[in-house]
Amino acid sequence: MRVLFLQKLLYLGREYPQGAAYFRGRLKSAFMKNKDETDPGKIQKLVARGDFVIKELEALYFLRKYRAMKKRYYDPEK
């Protein structure tokens, strides 16, 4: 599960506004900071936070896509 979770985050981080290298570094530091965690409750909270980050990144990309389509197909407001 963790591998798929990490792969999805890395995939979403490819188009991060500050760059993929920045995102990858931050992601690695977050995982390394919590690598020794054994408490199941704390792990569930960390996974939930990761899910939140995934949803926020998807929303960011959908918004960017929507704005590009709107700009392409509709007249700009004057």
mmCIF file of the N, C-alpha and C atoms, coordinates in Angstrom:
data_MODEL
# 
_entry.id   MODEL 
# 
loop_
_atom_site.group_PDB 
_atom_site.id 
_atom_site.type_symbol 
_atom_site.label_atom_id 
_atom_site.label_alt_id 
_atom_site.label_comp_id 
_atom_site.label_asym_id 
_atom_site.label_entity_id 
_atom_site.label_seq_id 
_atom_site.pdbx_PDB_ins_code 
_atom_site.Cartn_x 
_atom_site.Cartn_y 
_atom_site.Cartn_z 
_atom_site.occupancy 
_atom_site.B_iso_or_equiv 
_atom_site.pdbx_formal_charge 
_atom_site.auth_seq_id 
_atom_site.auth_comp_id 
_atom_site.auth_asym_id 
_atom_site.auth_atom_id 
_atom_site.pdbx_PDB_model_num 
ATOM 1   N N  . MET A 1 1  ? 0.833   -1.193 0.000   1.00 0.00 ? 1  MET A N  1 
ATOM 2   C CA . MET A 1 1  ? 0.000   0.000  0.000   1.00 0.00 ? 1  MET A CA 1 
ATOM 3   C C  . MET A 1 1  ? 0.879   1.259  0.000   1.00 0.00 ? 1  MET A C  1 
ATOM 4   N N  . ARG A 1 2  ? 1.923   1.261  0.818   1.00 0.00 ? 2  ARG A N  1 
ATOM 5   C CA . ARG A 1 2  ? 2.770   2.450  0.917   1.00 0.00 ? 2  ARG A CA 1 
ATOM 6   C C  . ARG A 1 2  ? 3.463   2.748  -0.397  1.00 0.00 ? 2  ARG A C  1 
ATOM 7   N N  . VAL A 1 3  ? 3.829   1.683  -1.132  1.00 0.00 ? 3  VAL A N  1 
ATOM 8   C CA . VAL A 1 3  ? 4.516   1.898  -2.405  1.00 0.00 ? 3  VAL A CA 1 
ATOM 9   C C  . VAL A 1 3  ? 3.572   2.567  -3.395  1.00 0.00 ? 3  VAL A C  1 
ATOM 10  N N  . LEU A 1 4  ? 2.334   2.098  -3.470  1.00 0.00 ? 4  LEU A N  1 
ATOM 11  C CA . LEU A 1 4  ? 1.362   2.709  -4.379  1.00 0.00 ? 4  LEU A CA 1 
ATOM 12  C C  . LEU A 1 4  ? 1.062   4.142  -3.970  1.00 0.00 ? 4  LEU A C  1 
ATOM 13  N N  . PHE A 1 5  ? 1.000   4.375  -2.680  1.00 0.00 ? 5  PHE A N  1 
ATOM 14  C CA . PHE A 1 5  ? 0.758   5.713  -2.150  1.00 0.00 ? 5  PHE A CA 1 
ATOM 15  C C  . PHE A 1 5  ? 1.891   6.655  -2.557  1.00 0.00 ? 5  PHE A C  1 
ATOM 16  N N  . LEU A 1 6  ? 3.107   6.183  -2.398  1.00 0.00 ? 6  LEU A N  1 
ATOM 17  C CA . LEU A 1 6  ? 4.283   6.976  -2.761  1.00 0.00 ? 6  LEU A CA 1 
ATOM 18  C C  . LEU A 1 6  ? 4.337   7.212  -4.269  1.00 0.00 ? 6  LEU A C  1 
ATOM 19  N N  . GLN A 1 7  ? 4.018   6.185  -5.047  1.00 0.00 ? 7  GLN A N  1 
ATOM 20  C CA . GLN A 1 7  ? 4.025   6.331  -6.502  1.00 0.00 ? 7  GLN A CA 1 
ATOM 21  C C  . GLN A 1 7  ? 3.004   7.359  -6.958  1.00 0.00 ? 7  GLN A C  1 
ATOM 22  N N  . LYS A 1 8  ? 1.823   7.355  -6.346  1.00 0.00 ? 8  LYS A N  1 
ATOM 23  C CA . LYS A 1 8  ? 0.797   8.319  -6.732  1.00 0.00 ? 8  LYS A CA 1 
ATOM 24  C C  . LYS A 1 8  ? 1.236   9.741  -6.386  1.00 0.00 ? 8  LYS A C  1 
ATOM 25  N N  . LEU A 1 9  ? 1.842   9.915  -5.219  1.00 0.00 ? 9  LEU A N  1 
ATOM 26  C CA . LEU A 1 9  ? 2.330   11.238 -4.845  1.00 0.00 ? 9  LEU A CA 1 
ATOM 27  C C  . LEU A 1 9  ? 3.435   11.706 -5.784  1.00 0.00 ? 9  LEU A C  1 
ATOM 28  N N  . LEU A 1 10 ? 4.352   10.814 -6.123  1.00 0.00 ? 10 LEU A N  1 
ATOM 29  C CA . LEU A 1 10 ? 5.423   11.184 -7.052  1.00 0.00 ? 10 LEU A CA 1 
ATOM 30  C C  . LEU A 1 10 ? 4.865   11.536 -8.426  1.00 0.00 ? 10 LEU A C  1 
ATOM 31  N N  . TYR A 1 11 ? 3.868   10.788 -8.866  1.00 0.00 ? 11 TYR A N  1 
ATOM 32  C CA . TYR A 1 11 ? 3.246   11.055 -10.161 1.00 0.00 ? 11 TYR A CA 1 
ATOM 33  C C  . TYR A 1 11 ? 2.579   12.431 -10.170 1.00 0.00 ? 11 TYR A C  1 
ATOM 34  N N  . LEU A 1 12 ? 1.859   12.741 -9.104  1.00 0.00 ? 12 LEU A N  1 
ATOM 35  C CA . LEU A 1 12 ? 1.184   14.034 -9.024  1.00 0.00 ? 12 LEU A CA 1 
ATOM 36  C C  . LEU A 1 12 ? 2.186   15.177 -8.872  1.00 0.00 ? 12 LEU A C  1 
ATOM 37  N N  . GLY A 1 13 ? 3.333   14.903 -8.294  1.00 0.00 ? 13 GLY A N  1 
ATOM 38  C CA . GLY A 1 13 ? 4.329   15.936 -8.076  1.00 0.00 ? 13 GLY A CA 1 
ATOM 39  C C  . GLY A 1 13 ? 5.101   16.331 -9.320  1.00 0.00 ? 13 GLY A C  1 
ATOM 40  N N  . ARG A 1 14 ? 4.909   15.607 -10.422 1.00 0.00 ? 14 ARG A N  1 
ATOM 41  C CA . ARG A 1 14 ? 5.655   15.926 -11.647 1.00 0.00 ? 14 ARG A CA 1 
ATOM 42  C C  . ARG A 1 14 ? 5.376   17.328 -12.141 1.00 0.00 ? 14 ARG A C  1 
ATOM 43  N N  . GLU A 1 15 ? 4.152   17.797 -11.975 1.00 0.00 ? 15 GLU A N  1 
ATOM 44  C CA . GLU A 1 15 ? 3.777   19.111 -12.484 1.00 0.00 ? 15 GLU A CA 1 
ATOM 45  C C  . GLU A 1 15 ? 3.546   20.117 -11.357 1.00 0.00 ? 15 GLU A C  1 
ATOM 46  N N  . TYR A 1 16 ? 4.196   19.918 -10.242 1.00 0.00 ? 16 TYR A N  1 
ATOM 47  C CA . TYR A 1 16 ? 4.050   20.830 -9.109  1.00 0.00 ? 16 TYR A CA 1 
ATOM 48  C C  . TYR A 1 16 ? 4.557   22.213 -9.515  1.00 0.00 ? 16 TYR A C  1 
ATOM 49  N N  . PRO A 1 17 ? 3.863   23.270 -9.126  1.00 0.00 ? 17 PRO A N  1 
ATOM 50  C CA . PRO A 1 17 ? 4.257   24.621 -9.562  1.00 0.00 ? 17 PRO A CA 1 
ATOM 51  C C  . PRO A 1 17 ? 5.705   25.007 -9.244  1.00 0.00 ? 17 PRO A C  1 
ATOM 52  N N  . GLN A 1 18 ? 6.252   24.545 -8.140  1.00 0.00 ? 18 GLN A N  1 
ATOM 53  C CA . GLN A 1 18 ? 7.625   24.907 -7.797  1.00 0.00 ? 18 GLN A CA 1 
ATOM 54  C C  . GLN A 1 18 ? 8.642   23.915 -8.355  1.00 0.00 ? 18 GLN A C  1 
ATOM 55  N N  . GLY A 1 19 ? 8.172   22.931 -9.081  1.00 0.00 ? 19 GLY A N  1 
ATOM 56  C CA . GLY A 1 19 ? 9.066   21.987 -9.730  1.00 0.00 ? 19 GLY A CA 1 
ATOM 57  C C  . GLY A 1 19 ? 9.027   20.605 -9.105  1.00 0.00 ? 19 GLY A C  1 
ATOM 58  N N  . ALA A 1 20 ? 9.286   19.621 -9.939  1.00 0.00 ? 20 ALA A N  1 
ATOM 59  C CA . ALA A 1 20 ? 9.244   18.229 -9.486  1.00 0.00 ? 20 ALA A CA 1 
ATOM 60  C C  . ALA A 1 20 ? 10.355  17.937 -8.478  1.00 0.00 ? 20 ALA A C  1 
ATOM 61  N N  . ALA A 1 21 ? 11.524  18.522 -8.661  1.00 0.00 ? 21 ALA A N  1 
ATOM 62  C CA . ALA A 1 21 ? 12.636  18.279 -7.737  1.00 0.00 ? 21 ALA A CA 1 
ATOM 63  C C  . ALA A 1 21 ? 12.311  18.807 -6.339  1.00 0.00 ? 21 ALA A C  1 
ATOM 64  N N  . TYR A 1 22 ? 11.686  19.968 -6.275  1.00 0.00 ? 22 TYR A N  1 
ATOM 65  C CA . TYR A 1 22 ? 11.286  20.538 -4.984  1.00 0.00 ? 22 TYR A CA 1 
ATOM 66  C C  . TYR A 1 22 ? 10.283  19.615 -4.289  1.00 0.00 ? 22 TYR A C  1 
ATOM 67  N N  . PHE A 1 23 ? 9.282   19.171 -5.051  1.00 0.00 ? 23 PHE A N  1 
ATOM 68  C CA . PHE A 1 23 ? 8.242   18.310 -4.493  1.00 0.00 ? 23 PHE A CA 1 
ATOM 69  C C  . PHE A 1 23 ? 8.839   16.985 -4.020  1.00 0.00 ? 23 PHE A C  1 
ATOM 70  N N  . ARG A 1 24 ? 9.731   16.416 -4.830  1.00 0.00 ? 24 ARG A N  1 
ATOM 71  C CA . ARG A 1 24 ? 10.341  15.141 -4.470  1.00 0.00 ? 24 ARG A CA 1 
ATOM 72  C C  . ARG A 1 24 ? 11.168  15.272 -3.197  1.00 0.00 ? 24 ARG A C  1 
ATOM 73  N N  . GLY A 1 25 ? 11.893  16.351 -3.042  1.00 0.00 ? 25 GLY A N  1 
ATOM 74  C CA . GLY A 1 25 ? 12.675  16.571 -1.833  1.00 0.00 ? 25 GLY A CA 1 
ATOM 75  C C  . GLY A 1 25 ? 11.803  16.703 -0.599  1.00 0.00 ? 25 GLY A C  1 
ATOM 76  N N  . ARG A 1 26 ? 10.729  17.455 -0.730  1.00 0.00 ? 26 ARG A N  1 
ATOM 77  C CA . ARG A 1 26 ? 9.806   17.615 0.408   1.00 0.00 ? 26 ARG A CA 1 
ATOM 78  C C  . ARG A 1 26 ? 9.121   16.296 0.759   1.00 0.00 ? 26 ARG A C  1 
ATOM 79  N N  . LEU A 1 27 ? 8.756   15.534 -0.266  1.00 0.00 ? 27 LEU A N  1 
ATOM 80  C CA . LEU A 1 27 ? 8.105   14.247 -0.050  1.00 0.00 ? 27 LEU A CA 1 
ATOM 81  C C  . LEU A 1 27 ? 9.057   13.276 0.644   1.00 0.00 ? 27 LEU A C  1 
ATOM 82  N N  . LYS A 1 28 ? 10.290  13.245 0.192   1.00 0.00 ? 28 LYS A N  1 
ATOM 83  C CA . LYS A 1 28 ? 11.280  12.349 0.796   1.00 0.00 ? 28 LYS A CA 1 
ATOM 84  C C  . LYS A 1 28 ? 11.526  12.722 2.255   1.00 0.00 ? 28 LYS A C  1 
ATOM 85  N N  . SER A 1 29 ? 11.639  14.004 2.535   1.00 0.00 ? 29 SER A N  1 
ATOM 86  C CA . SER A 1 29 ? 11.884  14.405 3.921   1.00 0.00 ? 29 SER A CA 1 
ATOM 87  C C  . SER A 1 29 ? 10.700  14.062 4.819   1.00 0.00 ? 29 SER A C  1 
ATOM 88  N N  . ALA A 1 30 ? 9.477   14.171 4.291   1.00 0.00 ? 30 ALA A N  1 
ATOM 89  C CA . ALA A 1 30 ? 8.295   13.820 5.079   1.00 0.00 ? 30 ALA A CA 1 
ATOM 90  C C  . ALA A 1 30 ? 8.271   12.322 5.384   1.00 0.00 ? 30 ALA A C  1 
ATOM 91  N N  . PHE A 1 31 ? 8.615   11.507 4.387   1.00 0.00 ? 31 PHE A N  1 
ATOM 92  C CA . PHE A 1 31 ? 8.636   10.069 4.626   1.00 0.00 ? 31 PHE A CA 1 
ATOM 93  C C  . PHE A 1 31 ? 9.776   9.685  5.569   1.00 0.00 ? 31 PHE A C  1 
ATOM 94  N N  . MET A 1 32 ? 10.931  10.282 5.404   1.00 0.00 ? 32 MET A N  1 
ATOM 95  C CA . MET A 1 32 ? 12.074  9.935  6.251   1.00 0.00 ? 32 MET A CA 1 
ATOM 96  C C  . MET A 1 32 ? 11.856  10.385 7.691   1.00 0.00 ? 32 MET A C  1 
ATOM 97  N N  . LYS A 1 33 ? 11.155  11.486 7.883   1.00 0.00 ? 33 LYS A N  1 
ATOM 98  C CA . LYS A 1 33 ? 10.892  11.986 9.228   1.00 0.00 ? 33 LYS A CA 1 
ATOM 99  C C  . LYS A 1 33 ? 10.022  11.005 10.011  1.00 0.00 ? 33 LYS A C  1 
ATOM 100 N N  . ASN A 1 34 ? 9.153   10.299 9.314   1.00 0.00 ? 34 ASN A N  1 
ATOM 101 C CA . ASN A 1 34 ? 8.210   9.399  9.973   1.00 0.00 ? 34 ASN A CA 1 
ATOM 102 C C  . ASN A 1 34 ? 8.509   7.923  9.721   1.00 0.00 ? 34 ASN A C  1 
ATOM 103 N N  . LYS A 1 35 ? 9.718   7.594  9.321   1.00 0.00 ? 35 LYS A N  1 
ATOM 104 C CA . LYS A 1 35 ? 10.039  6.213  8.949   1.00 0.00 ? 35 LYS A CA 1 
ATOM 105 C C  . LYS A 1 35 ? 10.008  5.248  10.127  1.00 0.00 ? 35 LYS A C  1 
ATOM 106 N N  . ASP A 1 36 ? 10.240  5.712  11.339  1.00 0.00 ? 36 ASP A N  1 
ATOM 107 C CA . ASP A 1 36 ? 10.292  4.832  12.502  1.00 0.00 ? 36 ASP A CA 1 
ATOM 108 C C  . ASP A 1 36 ? 8.969   4.766  13.257  1.00 0.00 ? 36 ASP A C  1 
ATOM 109 N N  . GLU A 1 37 ? 7.927   5.322  12.706  1.00 0.00 ? 37 GLU A N  1 
ATOM 110 C CA . GLU A 1 37 ? 6.620   5.344  13.384  1.00 0.00 ? 37 GLU A CA 1 
ATOM 111 C C  . GLU A 1 37 ? 6.030   3.933  13.417  1.00 0.00 ? 37 GLU A C  1 
ATOM 112 N N  . THR A 1 38 ? 5.599   3.488  14.598  1.00 0.00 ? 38 THR A N  1 
ATOM 113 C CA . THR A 1 38 ? 5.016   2.153  14.750  1.00 0.00 ? 38 THR A CA 1 
ATOM 114 C C  . THR A 1 38 ? 3.595   2.187  15.295  1.00 0.00 ? 38 THR A C  1 
ATOM 115 N N  . ASP A 1 39 ? 3.167   3.305  15.820  1.00 0.00 ? 39 ASP A N  1 
ATOM 116 C CA . ASP A 1 39 ? 1.828   3.415  16.382  1.00 0.00 ? 39 ASP A CA 1 
ATOM 117 C C  . ASP A 1 39 ? 0.789   3.399  15.250  1.00 0.00 ? 39 ASP A C  1 
ATOM 118 N N  . PRO A 1 40 ? -0.109  2.406  15.235  1.00 0.00 ? 40 PRO A N  1 
ATOM 119 C CA . PRO A 1 40 ? -1.091  2.314  14.142  1.00 0.00 ? 40 PRO A CA 1 
ATOM 120 C C  . PRO A 1 40 ? -1.997  3.540  14.028  1.00 0.00 ? 40 PRO A C  1 
ATOM 121 N N  . GLY A 1 41 ? -2.360  4.133  15.136  1.00 0.00 ? 41 GLY A N  1 
ATOM 122 C CA . GLY A 1 41 ? -3.206  5.330  15.102  1.00 0.00 ? 41 GLY A CA 1 
ATOM 123 C C  . GLY A 1 41 ? -2.499  6.504  14.445  1.00 0.00 ? 41 GLY A C  1 
ATOM 124 N N  . LYS A 1 42 ? -1.249  6.689  14.788  1.00 0.00 ? 42 LYS A N  1 
ATOM 125 C CA . LYS A 1 42 ? -0.452  7.775  14.201  1.00 0.00 ? 42 LYS A CA 1 
ATOM 126 C C  . LYS A 1 42 ? -0.222  7.528  12.707  1.00 0.00 ? 42 LYS A C  1 
ATOM 127 N N  . ILE A 1 43 ? 0.007   6.266  12.346  1.00 0.00 ? 43 ILE A N  1 
ATOM 128 C CA . ILE A 1 43 ? 0.199   5.927  10.935  1.00 0.00 ? 43 ILE A CA 1 
ATOM 129 C C  . ILE A 1 43 ? -1.057  6.228  10.140  1.00 0.00 ? 43 ILE A C  1 
ATOM 130 N N  . GLN A 1 44 ? -2.221  5.923  10.703  1.00 0.00 ? 44 GLN A N  1 
ATOM 131 C CA . GLN A 1 44 ? -3.485  6.221  10.024  1.00 0.00 ? 44 GLN A CA 1 
ATOM 132 C C  . GLN A 1 44 ? -3.656  7.725  9.826   1.00 0.00 ? 44 GLN A C  1 
ATOM 133 N N  . LYS A 1 45 ? -3.266  8.517  10.815  1.00 0.00 ? 45 LYS A N  1 
ATOM 134 C CA . LYS A 1 45 ? -3.348  9.973  10.681  1.00 0.00 ? 45 LYS A CA 1 
ATOM 135 C C  . LYS A 1 45 ? -2.413  10.477 9.591   1.00 0.00 ? 45 LYS A C  1 
ATOM 136 N N  . LEU A 1 46 ? -1.224  9.910  9.521   1.00 0.00 ? 46 LEU A N  1 
ATOM 137 C CA . LEU A 1 46 ? -0.271  10.315 8.488   1.00 0.00 ? 46 LEU A CA 1 
ATOM 138 C C  . LEU A 1 46 ? -0.766  9.939  7.095   1.00 0.00 ? 46 LEU A C  1 
ATOM 139 N N  . VAL A 1 47 ? -1.359  8.759  6.972   1.00 0.00 ? 47 VAL A N  1 
ATOM 140 C CA . VAL A 1 47 ? -1.917  8.337  5.687   1.00 0.00 ? 47 VAL A CA 1 
ATOM 141 C C  . VAL A 1 47 ? -3.090  9.235  5.303   1.00 0.00 ? 47 VAL A C  1 
ATOM 142 N N  . ALA A 1 48 ? -3.909  9.601  6.270   1.00 0.00 ? 48 ALA A N  1 
ATOM 143 C CA . ALA A 1 48 ? -5.027  10.507 5.990   1.00 0.00 ? 48 ALA A CA 1 
ATOM 144 C C  . ALA A 1 48 ? -4.516  11.865 5.528   1.00 0.00 ? 48 ALA A C  1 
ATOM 145 N N  . ARG A 1 49 ? -3.445  12.329 6.111   1.00 0.00 ? 49 ARG A N  1 
ATOM 146 C CA . ARG A 1 49 ? -2.846  13.601 5.671   1.00 0.00 ? 49 ARG A CA 1 
ATOM 147 C C  . ARG A 1 49 ? -2.317  13.482 4.246   1.00 0.00 ? 49 ARG A C  1 
ATOM 148 N N  . GLY A 1 50 ? -1.722  12.339 3.931   1.00 0.00 ? 50 GLY A N  1 
ATOM 149 C CA . GLY A 1 50 ? -1.252  12.099 2.572   1.00 0.00 ? 50 GLY A CA 1 
ATOM 150 C C  . GLY A 1 50 ? -2.399  12.072 1.571   1.00 0.00 ? 50 GLY A C  1 
ATOM 151 N N  . ASP A 1 51 ? -3.518  11.466 1.958   1.00 0.00 ? 51 ASP A N  1 
ATOM 152 C CA . ASP A 1 51 ? -4.701  11.469 1.092   1.00 0.00 ? 51 ASP A CA 1 
ATOM 153 C C  . ASP A 1 51 ? -5.202  12.885 0.865   1.00 0.00 ? 51 ASP A C  1 
ATOM 154 N N  . PHE A 1 52 ? -5.146  13.703 1.910   1.00 0.00 ? 52 PHE A N  1 
ATOM 155 C CA . PHE A 1 52 ? -5.545  15.099 1.782   1.00 0.00 ? 52 PHE A CA 1 
ATOM 156 C C  . PHE A 1 52 ? -4.642  15.831 0.787   1.00 0.00 ? 52 PHE A C  1 
ATOM 157 N N  . VAL A 1 53 ? -3.344  15.576 0.872   1.00 0.00 ? 53 VAL A N  1 
ATOM 158 C CA . VAL A 1 53 ? -2.398  16.211 -0.050  1.00 0.00 ? 53 VAL A CA 1 
ATOM 159 C C  . VAL A 1 53 ? -2.693  15.779 -1.485  1.00 0.00 ? 53 VAL A C  1 
ATOM 160 N N  . ILE A 1 54 ? -2.993  14.503 -1.677  1.00 0.00 ? 54 ILE A N  1 
ATOM 161 C CA . ILE A 1 54 ? -3.329  14.004 -3.019  1.00 0.00 ? 54 ILE A CA 1 
ATOM 162 C C  . ILE A 1 54 ? -4.557  14.726 -3.553  1.00 0.00 ? 54 ILE A C  1 
ATOM 163 N N  . LYS A 1 55 ? -5.585  14.860 -2.736  1.00 0.00 ? 55 LYS A N  1 
ATOM 164 C CA . LYS A 1 55 ? -6.812  15.533 -3.179  1.00 0.00 ? 55 LYS A CA 1 
ATOM 165 C C  . LYS A 1 55 ? -6.560  17.006 -3.491  1.00 0.00 ? 55 LYS A C  1 
ATOM 166 N N  . GLU A 1 56 ? -5.737  17.657 -2.696  1.00 0.00 ? 56 GLU A N  1 
ATOM 167 C CA . GLU A 1 56 ? -5.421  19.063 -2.949  1.00 0.00 ? 56 GLU A CA 1 
ATOM 168 C C  . GLU A 1 56 ? -4.636  19.235 -4.249  1.00 0.00 ? 56 GLU A C  1 
ATOM 169 N N  . LEU A 1 57 ? -3.694  18.351 -4.508  1.00 0.00 ? 57 LEU A N  1 
ATOM 170 C CA . LEU A 1 57 ? -2.930  18.425 -5.754  1.00 0.00 ? 57 LEU A CA 1 
ATOM 171 C C  . LEU A 1 57 ? -3.836  18.188 -6.963  1.00 0.00 ? 57 LEU A C  1 
ATOM 172 N N  . GLU A 1 58 ? -4.739  17.205 -6.850  1.00 0.00 ? 58 GLU A N  1 
ATOM 173 C CA . GLU A 1 58 ? -5.666  16.949 -7.949  1.00 0.00 ? 58 GLU A CA 1 
ATOM 174 C C  . GLU A 1 58 ? -6.557  18.161 -8.192  1.00 0.00 ? 58 GLU A C  1 
ATOM 175 N N  . ALA A 1 59 ? -7.032  18.788 -7.128  1.00 0.00 ? 59 ALA A N  1 
ATOM 176 C CA . ALA A 1 59 ? -7.865  19.982 -7.277  1.00 0.00 ? 59 ALA A CA 1 
ATOM 177 C C  . ALA A 1 59 ? -7.077  21.113 -7.934  1.00 0.00 ? 59 ALA A C  1 
ATOM 178 N N  . LEU A 1 60 ? -5.831  21.264 -7.558  1.00 0.00 ? 60 LEU A N  1 
ATOM 179 C CA . LEU A 1 60 ? -4.976  22.288 -8.153  1.00 0.00 ? 60 LEU A CA 1 
ATOM 180 C C  . LEU A 1 60 ? -4.814  22.063 -9.646  1.00 0.00 ? 60 LEU A C  1 
ATOM 181 N N  . TYR A 1 61 ? -4.581  20.824 -10.041 1.00 0.00 ? 61 TYR A N  1 
ATOM 182 C CA . TYR A 1 61 ? -4.386  20.515 -11.456 1.00 0.00 ? 61 TYR A CA 1 
ATOM 183 C C  . TYR A 1 61 ? -5.685  20.651 -12.246 1.00 0.00 ? 61 TYR A C  1 
ATOM 184 N N  . PHE A 1 62 ? -6.808  20.238 -11.658 1.00 0.00 ? 62 PHE A N  1 
ATOM 185 C CA . PHE A 1 62 ? -8.091  20.390 -12.347 1.00 0.00 ? 62 PHE A CA 1 
ATOM 186 C C  . PHE A 1 62 ? -8.425  21.862 -12.543 1.00 0.00 ? 62 PHE A C  1 
ATOM 187 N N  . LEU A 1 63 ? -8.133  22.675 -11.552 1.00 0.00 ? 63 LEU A N  1 
ATOM 188 C CA . LEU A 1 63 ? -8.389  24.105 -11.664 1.00 0.00 ? 63 LEU A CA 1 
ATOM 189 C C  . LEU A 1 63 ? -7.527  24.714 -12.764 1.00 0.00 ? 63 LEU A C  1 
ATOM 190 N N  . ARG A 1 64 ? -6.266  24.327 -12.821 1.00 0.00 ? 64 ARG A N  1 
ATOM 191 C CA . ARG A 1 64 ? -5.388  24.840 -13.866 1.00 0.00 ? 64 ARG A CA 1 
ATOM 192 C C  . ARG A 1 64 ? -5.883  24.410 -15.248 1.00 0.00 ? 64 ARG A C  1 
ATOM 193 N N  . LYS A 1 65 ? -6.328  23.174 -15.360 1.00 0.00 ? 65 LYS A N  1 
ATOM 194 C CA . LYS A 1 65 ? -6.856  22.667 -16.629 1.00 0.00 ? 65 LYS A CA 1 
ATOM 195 C C  . LYS A 1 65 ? -8.128  23.422 -17.017 1.00 0.00 ? 65 LYS A C  1 
ATOM 196 N N  . TYR A 1 66 ? -9.013  23.651 -16.048 1.00 0.00 ? 66 TYR A N  1 
ATOM 197 C CA . TYR A 1 66 ? -10.253 24.386 -16.309 1.00 0.00 ? 66 TYR A CA 1 
ATOM 198 C C  . TYR A 1 66 ? -9.959  25.803 -16.775 1.00 0.00 ? 66 TYR A C  1 
ATOM 199 N N  . ARG A 1 67 ? -9.027  26.468 -16.109 1.00 0.00 ? 67 ARG A N  1 
ATOM 200 C CA . ARG A 1 67 ? -8.692  27.840 -16.496 1.00 0.00 ? 67 ARG A CA 1 
ATOM 201 C C  . ARG A 1 67 ? -8.100  27.903 -17.901 1.00 0.00 ? 67 ARG A C  1 
ATOM 202 N N  . ALA A 1 68 ? -7.279  26.914 -18.255 1.00 0.00 ? 68 ALA A N  1 
ATOM 203 C CA . ALA A 1 68 ? -6.697  26.883 -19.595 1.00 0.00 ? 68 ALA A CA 1 
ATOM 204 C C  . ALA A 1 68 ? -7.778  26.668 -20.650 1.00 0.00 ? 68 ALA A C  1 
ATOM 205 N N  . MET A 1 69 ? -8.721  25.770 -20.366 1.00 0.00 ? 69 MET A N  1 
ATOM 206 C CA . MET A 1 69 ? -9.811  25.521 -21.325 1.00 0.00 ? 69 MET A CA 1 
ATOM 207 C C  . MET A 1 69 ? -10.706 26.743 -21.451 1.00 0.00 ? 69 MET A C  1 
ATOM 208 N N  . LYS A 1 70 ? -11.001 27.384 -20.337 1.00 0.00 ? 70 LYS A N  1 
ATOM 209 C CA . LYS A 1 70 ? -11.846 28.573 -20.358 1.00 0.00 ? 70 LYS A CA 1 
ATOM 210 C C  . LYS A 1 70 ? -11.170 29.680 -21.156 1.00 0.00 ? 70 LYS A C  1 
ATOM 211 N N  . LYS A 1 71 ? -9.895  29.854 -20.957 1.00 0.00 ? 71 LYS A N  1 
ATOM 212 C CA . LYS A 1 71 ? -9.141  30.879 -21.674 1.00 0.00 ? 71 LYS A CA 1 
ATOM 213 C C  . LYS A 1 71 ? -9.111  30.576 -23.174 1.00 0.00 ? 71 LYS A C  1 
ATOM 214 N N  . ARG A 1 72 ? -9.030  29.309 -23.514 1.00 0.00 ? 72 ARG A N  1 
ATOM 215 C CA . ARG A 1 72 ? -8.935  28.898 -24.905 1.00 0.00 ? 72 ARG A CA 1 
ATOM 216 C C  . ARG A 1 72 ? -10.260 29.045 -25.657 1.00 0.00 ? 72 ARG A C  1 
ATOM 217 N N  . TYR A 1 73 ? -11.382 28.787 -24.986 1.00 0.00 ? 73 TYR A N  1 
ATOM 218 C CA . TYR A 1 73 ? -12.656 28.709 -25.686 1.00 0.00 ? 73 TYR A CA 1 
ATOM 219 C C  . TYR A 1 73 ? -13.608 29.878 -25.461 1.00 0.00 ? 73 TYR A C  1 
ATOM 220 N N  . TYR A 1 74 ? -13.361 30.695 -24.468 1.00 0.00 ? 74 TYR A N  1 
ATOM 221 C CA . TYR A 1 74 ? -14.262 31.805 -24.197 1.00 0.00 ? 74 TYR A CA 1 
ATOM 222 C C  . TYR A 1 74 ? -13.525 33.134 -24.344 1.00 0.00 ? 74 TYR A C  1 
ATOM 223 N N  . ASP A 1 75 ? -14.285 34.150 -24.695 1.00 0.00 ? 75 ASP A N  1 
ATOM 224 C CA . ASP A 1 75 ? -13.710 35.477 -24.816 1.00 0.00 ? 75 ASP A CA 1 
ATOM 225 C C  . ASP A 1 75 ? -13.294 35.978 -23.435 1.00 0.00 ? 75 ASP A C  1 
ATOM 226 N N  . PRO A 1 76 ? -12.165 36.628 -23.354 1.00 0.00 ? 76 PRO A N  1 
ATOM 227 C CA . PRO A 1 76 ? -11.776 37.178 -22.051 1.00 0.00 ? 76 PRO A CA 1 
ATOM 228 C C  . PRO A 1 76 ? -12.732 38.300 -21.652 1.00 0.00 ? 76 PRO A C  1 
ATOM 229 N N  . GLU A 1 77 ? -13.004 38.384 -20.381 1.00 0.00 ? 77 GLU A N  1 
ATOM 230 C CA . GLU A 1 77 ? -13.892 39.433 -19.889 1.00 0.00 ? 77 GLU A CA 1 
ATOM 231 C C  . GLU A 1 77 ? -13.206 40.786 -20.000 1.00 0.00 ? 77 GLU A C  1 
ATOM 232 N N  . LYS A 1 78 ? -13.966 41.772 -20.435 1.00 0.00 ? 78 LYS A N  1 
ATOM 233 C CA . LYS A 1 78 ? -13.378 43.102 -20.630 1.00 0.00 ? 78 LYS A CA 1 
ATOM 234 C C  . LYS A 1 78 ? -13.781 44.041 -19.544 1.00 0.00 ? 78 LYS A C  1 
# 
